[in-house]
């Protein structure tokens, strides 16, 4: 009997102590951050946070718009932690970053070095290591925030959707915090991040609310190149696509290439407008990188195997014939190889930093030699010769085989 009473008393004590969450905080007491921008101004950190308004979160989608669903607050400090606390002197909520999806670094901030300033973002248990990283190309981070040219209710969701569209168009990259640090710690493999650029748009729909931000749109095409943690420049969309090929990051997208048969057109205007470019949709891609040392010279080697479907044919070519399909495959492979060569040469010449990951292959294949050259790898990479081979296989042609330009009976 005493044992039963003892267990009942223990159970009552546990129920009294463990019931509920002692550290729980109500939503109304927090400022939930969805996206943050980090800049440097007057030699101090400037932190800009997009905070969702909980009142509008509870309303239906028809009653919510980007103009009143979020608020923007800023804090300044000698470091990021102090900037967060500075916000509490101006804003009535404590910033809660567990739902933060994107971190944008200003151009000037990134050129001074990122890793040395972001200790707080990894030390704080609220911050997501999976948060996406972007660099505001040529701008302060806060200058690209607050723009929503999409159908999402909040600008943060608009930006997040643009990042995720990387799977449809490899002219952009998707890099999160932990991936950035992994590349940073790999000796010889320098990191890169996505970019975000503010652009004026041609106004067609005049149903906007008249805000100047309705005249702008955001683009994530391209990437930011780093030497260790210091921003050194940018690559355009086509160069970014080539890097994604080398890095085996192609998830989809299209490849444009000159149609191997001349376009049937008596005039020359069509050729001027590049109407002779056909497209292949990427279904599956596999890239294998290798390193070879020949007579003391380092050779970078990349082999690409691509399976795709014909997306569009511009020109008079009958793709029901196998020989014509082979010509299309060869033309596509040739363009991939040319673009990769141009991109690697550009990075070697302008930045002198290996962002492709060839250093990892060298380290794995030649561990003894790597210990001797790792300190000078960027210089070795800059002078290395590239051999690239692409192999394209078309496995689908779409609903038509005869070119639409050809008239019946011809």
C-alpha positions as CSV (number, residue, x, y, z in Angstrom):
1,X,0.0,0.0,0.0
2,X,2.8,2.4,0.9
3,X,4.5,1.7,-2.4
4,X,1.3,2.6,-4.3
5,X,0.9,5.8,-2.3
6,X,4.6,6.6,-3.0
7,X,4.1,6.2,-6.8
8,X,1.0,8.3,-6.7
9,X,2.8,11.1,-5.0
10,X,5.7,10.9,-7.5
11,X,3.2,11.0,-10.4
12,X,1.5,14.1,-8.9
13,X,4.8,15.9,-8.5
14,X,5.8,15.1,-12.1
15,X,2.5,16.2,-13.4
16,X,2.8,19.5,-11.6
17,X,6.4,20.1,-12.7
18,X,6.3,18.9,-16.4
19,X,2.9,20.2,-17.4
20,X,3.2,22.8,-20.1
21,X,6.2,24.5,-21.6
22,X,8.0,26.7,-19.1
23,X,9.8,28.6,-21.9
24,X,6.8,29.1,-24.2
25,X,6.3,32.5,-25.8
26,X,3.0,33.5,-27.4
27,X,2.9,34.6,-31.0
28,X,1.6,38.0,-30.0
29,X,4.8,38.6,-28.1
30,X,7.2,37.9,-31.0
31,X,8.3,39.5,-34.2
32,X,8.6,36.6,-36.6
33,X,11.4,37.2,-39.1
34,X,11.1,35.8,-42.6
35,X,14.0,37.5,-44.3
36,X,17.0,39.6,-43.1
37,X,19.5,41.8,-44.8
38,X,23.0,42.5,-43.5
39,X,24.9,45.6,-44.6
40,X,27.8,47.8,-43.4
41,X,27.2,51.5,-43.0
42,X,29.5,54.1,-41.3
43,X,31.7,51.2,-40.3
44,X,28.9,49.5,-38.3
45,X,26.6,46.6,-39.0
46,X,23.1,47.5,-40.3
47,X,20.5,44.8,-39.9
48,X,17.2,44.9,-41.7
49,X,14.5,42.4,-40.8
50,X,11.2,41.7,-42.6
51,X,8.7,40.9,-39.8
52,X,5.4,39.3,-40.5
53,X,2.4,41.0,-38.8
54,X,0.6,38.3,-36.8
55,X,-2.8,40.1,-37.2
56,X,-2.7,39.7,-40.9
57,X,-1.5,36.1,-40.7
58,X,-4.8,35.3,-39.2
59,X,-6.8,36.9,-42.0
60,X,-7.8,35.2,-45.2
61,X,-5.6,35.5,-48.2
62,X,-8.1,37.9,-49.9
63,X,-7.7,40.4,-47.1
64,X,-3.9,40.3,-47.1
65,X,-1.4,42.0,-49.3
66,X,2.3,42.6,-49.2
67,X,1.8,46.2,-48.2
68,X,0.4,45.5,-44.8
69,X,1.3,41.9,-44.1
70,X,4.9,42.7,-43.1
71,X,6.9,45.4,-41.4
72,X,10.5,46.4,-41.8
73,X,12.8,47.2,-38.8
74,X,16.4,48.1,-38.6
75,X,19.1,47.9,-36.0
76,X,22.7,49.1,-35.9
77,X,25.7,47.8,-33.9
78,X,29.3,46.8,-33.9
79,X,28.2,43.2,-34.6
80,X,25.1,41.4,-35.6
81,X,24.1,40.5,-32.0
82,X,24.2,44.2,-30.9
83,X,22.2,45.1,-34.0
84,X,19.5,42.6,-33.0
85,X,19.3,44.2,-29.5
86,X,19.3,47.7,-31.0
87,X,16.0,46.7,-32.7
88,X,14.4,46.2,-29.3
89,X,14.8,49.9,-28.6
90,X,12.6,50.8,-31.6
91,X,10.3,47.8,-32.1
92,X,7.8,46.4,-29.6
93,X,8.6,42.8,-30.3
94,X,11.6,40.5,-29.8
95,X,12.8,39.3,-33.2
96,X,12.2,35.5,-33.6
97,X,14.4,34.1,-36.3
98,X,13.5,30.4,-36.3
99,X,11.3,31.0,-39.3
100,X,13.9,33.1,-41.2
101,X,14.1,31.7,-44.7
102,X,16.6,34.0,-46.5
103,X,19.7,36.0,-45.6
104,X,20.7,38.8,-48.0
105,X,24.2,40.3,-47.7
106,X,24.9,43.7,-49.2
107,X,27.6,44.0,-51.8
108,X,29.9,46.1,-49.7
109,X,29.4,43.8,-46.7
110,X,30.3,40.7,-48.8
111,X,33.4,42.4,-50.2
112,X,34.7,42.8,-46.6
113,X,34.3,39.2,-45.8
114,X,31.3,37.2,-44.6
115,X,32.4,34.5,-42.3
116,X,34.3,36.8,-39.9
117,X,31.0,38.6,-39.2
118,X,28.4,35.8,-39.0
119,X,29.4,33.9,-35.8
120,X,26.1,34.9,-34.2
121,X,24.0,33.4,-37.0
122,X,25.5,29.9,-36.2
123,X,25.8,30.4,-32.4
124,X,22.2,31.3,-31.9
125,X,20.1,28.1,-31.6
126,X,17.1,29.9,-33.2
127,X,18.7,30.5,-36.6
128,X,18.2,28.0,-39.4
129,X,21.4,26.6,-41.0
130,X,19.3,25.8,-44.0
131,X,18.5,29.5,-44.6
132,X,19.3,30.5,-48.2
133,X,22.1,33.0,-48.9
134,X,22.0,35.7,-51.5
135,X,24.2,38.7,-52.3
136,X,22.5,42.0,-53.4
137,X,24.4,42.7,-56.6
138,X,25.8,46.2,-56.5
139,X,23.3,47.2,-53.8
140,X,22.7,47.4,-50.1
141,X,20.6,44.4,-48.8
142,X,17.8,46.7,-47.7
143,X,17.5,48.1,-51.2
144,X,16.3,44.8,-52.6
145,X,13.9,44.1,-49.8
146,X,10.2,45.0,-49.8
147,X,9.8,44.3,-53.5
148,X,7.1,41.8,-54.6
149,X,6.5,41.3,-58.3
150,X,4.9,37.9,-57.9
151,X,1.6,36.5,-56.6
152,X,2.8,35.7,-53.1
153,X,1.4,37.7,-50.2
154,X,4.8,38.5,-48.7
155,X,8.0,39.6,-50.3
156,X,10.0,36.9,-48.5
157,X,7.9,34.2,-50.1
158,X,8.3,35.9,-53.5
159,X,12.1,35.8,-53.1
160,X,12.0,32.2,-51.8
161,X,10.0,31.1,-54.9
162,X,12.5,32.7,-57.2
163,X,15.3,30.7,-55.5
164,X,13.4,27.4,-55.8
165,X,12.9,28.1,-59.5
166,X,16.6,27.1,-59.9
167,X,15.3,23.6,-60.7
168,X,13.6,25.0,-63.8
169,X,16.4,27.3,-64.9
170,X,20.0,26.6,-64.0
171,X,21.0,30.2,-64.7
172,X,20.8,30.6,-60.9
173,X,22.1,28.7,-57.8
174,X,20.6,27.7,-54.5
175,X,23.1,27.8,-51.7
176,X,22.3,27.8,-48.0
177,X,24.4,28.7,-45.0
178,X,25.8,25.3,-44.2
179,X,26.7,24.6,-47.9
180,X,28.5,27.9,-48.0
181,X,30.5,27.1,-44.9
182,X,31.3,23.6,-46.3
183,X,32.9,25.1,-49.4
184,X,34.7,27.7,-47.3
185,X,36.3,25.0,-45.1
186,X,37.4,22.9,-48.1
187,X,40.9,24.0,-48.9
188,X,41.1,25.0,-52.6
189,X,37.3,24.9,-53.2
190,X,36.1,28.5,-52.8
191,X,32.5,29.2,-52.2
192,X,29.8,30.9,-54.3
193,X,26.3,32.1,-53.5
194,X,23.2,33.2,-55.3
195,X,22.6,36.8,-56.1
196,X,19.6,39.0,-56.2
197,X,19.3,42.1,-58.4
198,X,16.9,44.9,-58.5
199,X,15.8,45.8,-62.0
200,X,13.3,48.2,-63.5
201,X,10.5,46.5,-65.4
202,X,8.4,47.5,-68.3
203,X,5.1,48.4,-66.9
204,X,2.2,46.7,-68.7
205,X,-0.3,46.1,-65.9
206,X,-1.4,49.4,-64.4
207,X,-3.6,47.9,-61.7
208,X,-0.9,48.3,-59.0
209,X,-1.3,50.6,-56.0
210,X,1.0,53.3,-57.3
211,X,4.0,52.4,-55.1
212,X,7.3,52.9,-56.7
213,X,8.2,49.3,-55.9
214,X,5.7,48.2,-58.4
215,X,8.0,49.5,-61.1
216,X,10.8,47.1,-60.1
217,X,11.3,43.4,-60.1
218,X,13.9,41.1,-58.7
219,X,16.1,38.7,-60.5
220,X,18.2,35.8,-59.1
221,X,20.1,35.1,-62.4
222,X,23.8,34.7,-61.9
223,X,26.0,34.0,-58.9
224,X,28.5,35.7,-56.6
225,X,32.2,34.4,-56.7
226,X,34.2,34.3,-53.5
227,X,37.8,33.9,-52.6
228,X,37.6,32.3,-49.2
229,X,34.9,34.5,-47.7
230,X,35.5,37.7,-49.7
231,X,33.3,38.6,-52.7
232,X,35.5,39.1,-55.8
233,X,32.9,39.3,-58.6
234,X,29.9,37.9,-60.3
235,X,29.0,35.5,-63.1
236,X,26.2,36.0,-65.6
237,X,23.4,33.5,-66.2
238,X,25.0,31.6,-69.0
239,X,28.3,31.2,-67.0
240,X,26.2,30.1,-64.0
241,X,24.6,27.4,-66.1
242,X,28.0,26.1,-67.1
243,X,29.2,26.0,-63.5
244,X,26.1,24.0,-62.6
245,X,27.0,21.5,-65.3
246,X,30.5,21.1,-63.9
247,X,29.2,20.9,-60.3
248,X,26.6,18.3,-61.3
249,X,23.8,20.6,-60.1
250,X,21.6,20.6,-63.2
251,X,18.1,19.7,-62.2
252,X,16.3,20.8,-65.4
253,X,16.3,23.7,-67.8
254,X,17.0,24.0,-71.5
255,X,20.0,24.1,-73.8
256,X,19.9,26.4,-76.9
257,X,22.0,25.5,-79.9
258,X,22.2,26.4,-83.6
259,X,20.0,24.1,-85.6
260,X,22.3,21.9,-87.8
261,X,20.3,22.6,-90.9
262,X,19.9,26.1,-92.3
263,X,16.6,27.9,-91.7
264,X,14.4,28.0,-94.8
265,X,13.9,31.7,-95.2
266,X,14.5,33.9,-98.2
267,X,15.4,36.9,-96.1
268,X,18.1,37.4,-93.5
269,X,16.1,39.0,-90.7
270,X,15.4,35.6,-89.1
271,X,19.1,34.8,-88.7
272,X,19.8,38.2,-87.2
273,X,17.2,37.6,-84.5
274,X,18.7,34.1,-83.7
275,X,15.6,32.4,-84.9
276,X,17.8,29.4,-85.9
277,X,18.3,28.3,-82.3
278,X,16.7,25.1,-81.3
279,X,16.2,23.9,-77.7
280,X,16.6,20.7,-75.7
281,X,14.9,20.2,-72.3
282,X,17.2,18.6,-69.8
283,X,15.7,15.4,-68.3
284,X,18.7,14.0,-66.6
285,X,22.4,15.0,-66.3
286,X,25.4,13.4,-64.8
287,X,28.8,15.0,-64.6
288,X,32.1,13.4,-63.7
289,X,35.2,15.5,-63.0
290,X,38.7,14.2,-63.0
291,X,42.3,15.4,-62.7
292,X,45.3,14.2,-64.6
293,X,49.0,15.1,-64.3
294,X,50.9,14.9,-67.6
295,X,54.5,15.8,-67.7
296,X,54.1,18.0,-64.7
297,X,51.1,19.8,-66.1
298,X,47.7,19.7,-64.3
299,X,44.8,18.8,-66.7
300,X,41.2,19.4,-65.6
301,X,38.8,16.9,-67.1
302,X,35.0,17.1,-67.2
303,X,32.6,14.5,-68.8
304,X,28.9,15.2,-69.1
305,X,26.2,12.7,-70.0
306,X,22.9,14.4,-70.8
307,X,19.5,13.0,-71.6
308,X,16.9,15.4,-72.9
309,X,13.8,16.0,-75.0
310,X,13.4,18.3,-77.9
311,X,11.6,21.4,-76.7
312,X,11.6,23.5,-79.9
313,X,13.0,23.2,-83.4
314,X,13.8,26.3,-85.4
315,X,14.7,25.4,-89.0
316,X,13.9,22.9,-91.7
317,X,15.1,19.7,-90.2
318,X,13.1,16.4,-90.2
319,X,13.7,14.9,-86.8
320,X,11.9,11.7,-87.7
321,X,15.2,10.7,-89.3
322,X,17.8,9.2,-87.0
323,X,20.7,10.9,-88.7
324,X,19.1,14.3,-88.1
325,X,18.6,13.4,-84.4
326,X,22.3,12.6,-84.2
327,X,23.1,16.0,-85.7
328,X,20.9,17.7,-83.1
329,X,22.7,15.8,-80.3
330,X,26.1,16.7,-81.7
331,X,25.2,20.4,-82.0
332,X,23.9,20.5,-78.4
333,X,27.0,18.8,-77.0
334,X,29.2,21.2,-78.9
335,X,27.5,24.2,-77.3
336,X,27.7,22.8,-73.8
337,X,31.5,22.1,-74.3
338,X,32.1,25.6,-75.6
339,X,30.2,27.3,-72.8
340,X,32.0,25.4,-70.1
341,X,35.4,26.2,-71.7
342,X,34.5,29.9,-71.8
343,X,33.3,29.9,-68.2
344,X,36.3,28.1,-66.8
345,X,38.6,30.4,-68.7
346,X,36.7,33.5,-67.4
347,X,37.0,32.3,-63.8
348,X,40.7,31.5,-64.2
349,X,41.5,34.8,-65.9
350,X,39.4,37.2,-63.9
351,X,39.1,35.7,-60.4
352,X,41.9,33.0,-60.1
353,X,39.8,31.0,-57.7
354,X,38.5,27.4,-58.0
355,X,34.8,27.5,-57.4
356,X,34.2,24.3,-59.5
357,X,35.5,21.8,-57.0
358,X,38.5,20.5,-59.0
359,X,40.6,20.8,-55.9
360,X,38.5,18.1,-54.1
361,X,39.2,15.7,-57.0
362,X,42.9,16.5,-56.9
363,X,43.0,15.9,-53.1
364,X,41.2,12.6,-53.5
365,X,43.2,11.3,-56.4
366,X,46.7,12.6,-55.5
367,X,46.8,13.0,-51.7
368,X,50.6,13.2,-51.4
369,X,50.9,15.8,-54.2
370,X,48.0,17.7,-52.7
371,X,49.9,18.4,-49.5
372,X,52.6,20.0,-51.5
373,X,50.4,22.2,-53.7
374,X,47.4,23.0,-51.6
375,X,48.7,26.5,-50.6
376,X,49.3,27.4,-54.3
377,X,46.2,25.6,-55.7
378,X,44.5,28.8,-56.9
379,X,47.6,29.7,-59.0
380,X,47.8,26.2,-60.3
381,X,44.1,26.2,-61.2
382,X,44.5,29.5,-63.0
383,X,47.1,28.0,-65.4
384,X,45.5,24.5,-65.7
385,X,44.2,23.2,-69.1
386,X,40.7,22.0,-69.4
387,X,39.4,19.0,-71.4
388,X,35.6,18.8,-71.5
389,X,33.4,16.2,-73.3
390,X,29.6,16.3,-73.5
391,X,27.5,13.4,-74.7
392,X,23.8,14.3,-75.5
393,X,21.1,11.7,-76.0
394,X,17.6,12.8,-77.2
395,X,15.0,10.4,-75.9
396,X,11.9,12.4,-76.7
397,X,10.9,14.5,-79.7
398,X,7.5,15.8,-78.7
399,X,4.2,15.5,-80.6
400,X,5.5,16.4,-84.1
401,X,8.5,15.2,-86.2
402,X,8.1,17.2,-89.4
403,X,9.1,20.8,-88.9
404,X,6.2,23.1,-88.7
405,X,7.8,25.5,-91.2
406,X,7.6,22.9,-94.0
407,X,4.5,23.1,-96.1
408,X,2.6,20.0,-97.1
409,X,3.9,18.4,-100.3
410,X,7.3,20.1,-100.1
